Amino acid sequence: MANPTTAPVDDAGIKWGPVRLLPGVRSRHMIVYLLGAVFTMMFSTFVPQAQPFILTEILKIPAEQQGQLSGYLGLAQTIISLIIPSIWGTLSDKTGRRVVYAIGFLLAASGIFLYPLAGTLIALFAFRMLFSAGSNAANTMSNTLLGDYVERGDRGKAYGFVAMSGGIGALITVFLLLRLPALFQNAGFSAVTAGRYAFWVVAAVGLGAMALVYSGLMGKTQRQAEEKRSALEIAREALRAARDPGISLAYGANFAASGAVSVLGTFFSLWLVTYGTTQAGLTSAQALARAGMIIGISQIMGLVASPIFGVLSDKLGRVRAVVLAAGLTAAVFTATLIISNPLSGLIFVLGIFLGFVQISGVITAGALVAKQAPEDVRGAVMGFYGFCGALGIMFAFLVGGFLFDQWMYQGPFILVAALCLVVVVWGLIVNQKLDIKG
């Protein structure tokens, strides 16, 4: 009798829009995959962007201490992220992706539910780490499934679709989820209760996402069903795959790109909330709503940029696309230096450009590693890819938080610009020596 969890193998895959799917993958699998990307980004962006409200209204942390504390919270999350992605990726090569994906959403929802109940900083750190374990499982599976579902030559375009889906999730965070505390306060609830209700609504959505991916994604592929190697053997082969210069460049590019996304997601809202409450006379909820509006503009531009950089990855060449994305990110993040008042009209212009470039590194690096990763250790390679991204996030949070408090509000953005310049030089060297093309 056939294994019911093993996807059927057809002679050829079907066409889904402009991308060709691998044999056994159905349109419904692709739709659920993209919906999973929506939820994954929604949760990943909500916690760091809503965090200033928790720090101010529930834990009563002074504004001048929130920058470094946010950095330490990000560091705690990233310490978990250094270990978990490789474990999730290797485990998914053995058990299948949807099981790990569903576990990820369950853990993330649990962390979100508990976050506003933290009465101490120790509890807050513990709940952030629980959320991190789940969030990283979901992110690792979202990246890994691209190679499971899409033909090699169309993965750049497909990654553009995934990034667009993530952008939609970020927009939902900005235009709906971040407004929940203010909505509950306007309904007559206290700031503490409003914050808790907002987080609990998001946690309930997380449980729905868990059910969706478990019931709607494809089960084990034929190769996963027949896998006989141990998890340790799979992990060792994934590390050997890093000898490929394209994969190693993708690891480095993800280090910088993940740092860019985390800096924009955490320190941009913190910049506006801190400035608004300390210098512009706004409440935390008002400042957070203002930050959300500007971040919303950035995310809309991210939706516009996603298919552009996806197509560039297929047409221009994976390495050249990585270099272009890193160069643009370095230039735009440096432009934050021209902003003295983040509540002025000029911030909207900057938000447009930040939104256009902030996702570019994630798309181009992801398309590069999705093409280069060997099929039999794809999950483990994507896990180590996530590990490198976690290192970038940890570096950005730790150093960025220090620069935010001790130097200037734009410090984290300048840090990212410097990292991206390193990727530009690295990519040019790889391209010149090997001319790796899409």
C-alpha positions, 0 to 999 in steps of 0.5 A: 500500500502506498504511503499516504503522506508521500506526494505522488510522482508525475512525469512532469510538473504543472505550470503555476502562473509564470513558474514551473512546479516540480512533479507532484506539486499541485496548485493548492500546495503552492497557494498554501505555501504562499499563505504560509509566507504571509503568516510567517512574515506577519508574526516575524514583524509584529513582535519587534515592532509592537515591542516598544508598546510592551516596554513602555506601557506594561514594563514601564522601561524608561525611553533612554534604556529601550534601545539597548534593551531591544538589542539584548532582546534581539540578541536573546532571540538570535542565540536561539536562532543560531541553533534552531534553524539547522535543527529544523532544516535537518529534521525536515529532511527526515520528517517532511516540511509541513510537520516542522512548519506546523510546530513552528507556528504553534511555538510562535503563537505560544510565545506571542500569547505569553509576551504581554504577560511578562512581569519581569525582564527575565520572563520577557526574555524567556517568552521572546526566545520561545517565539524565536524558536517557532518563528525560525522554524516557520522561516526555515520551512518557507525558504526550504519549500521553494526548492521542493516546489519550483523548477530550478530555473524559475526559483528567482521569480518564485522567490519574488512571489514569496517575498510579495506574500511576506510583504502582504504579511508585513502590511497586515502587521502595519495597517491592522495588528499594530493598530490593535492596542490603540483600538482597544484603548479607544474602546475603553480598555487600559493600556495594559489590557489593550496590549494583552488583547492585541497580542492574544488576537495575533496568537489566535491567528497563529493557531489558525496558521498552524492548522492551515500549513499542516492540512494544506502543504504537500507531505513527504516527497519521494526522496524524504520518504526513502531517506535512510541517512541519519540527521547527523550525516545530513548535517555533515553533507550540508556543511560540505556544500558550503564549498560551493562559492555561490552557497558561501556568498549566499550565506554572507549575503543573508547575514547582511540582508537579515541584519537590514530587515531586523534593523528596519523592523526594530530600530525604525519604529523605536526611532519614531516612538522614542522621538515622538514620546520624548520630543514631540509630545505623542503618546506611545500608541500615537507614536507607534501608529505613526511609525506603522503608517510610515513602515506601511509605505515601506512595505508597499514598496517592498511588494513592488520591488519583490517581483523586480528583484526576483526576475533580476535574479533569473535574468541578470544572474544570481551573483550579479543580483546579489551585488546590485541589491547589496549596493542599493541597500548600502546607499539607501540606509546611509541616506538616513543620515539626512533625517533629523526629524523622523516625523517630518515629511522627508521620512515618507520619501526615505520610507519609499526607498527603504521599502524598495531595497530592504527586501532585495537582499533577502530575495537575491540571496534566497534565490542564489542559495535555492538554486545552488543547494543540492536537492538531497540536503536542501533542508539542512543547507537552508537551515545553515543559511538561516543560521547565517541570517541569525548571526547577522540579526544578532550582530545588528541587534547587539551592535545596533542597540549600542549605537542607537543609545550611545551614538545616534538613532541612525547608527544601526542603519549605518552599520547595515550599510557597512555590511552591505558594502562588504557583500558588494566586494565579496560578490564582485570577486566571486563573479569575476572568478567564477562568473556564476550566472542564473 
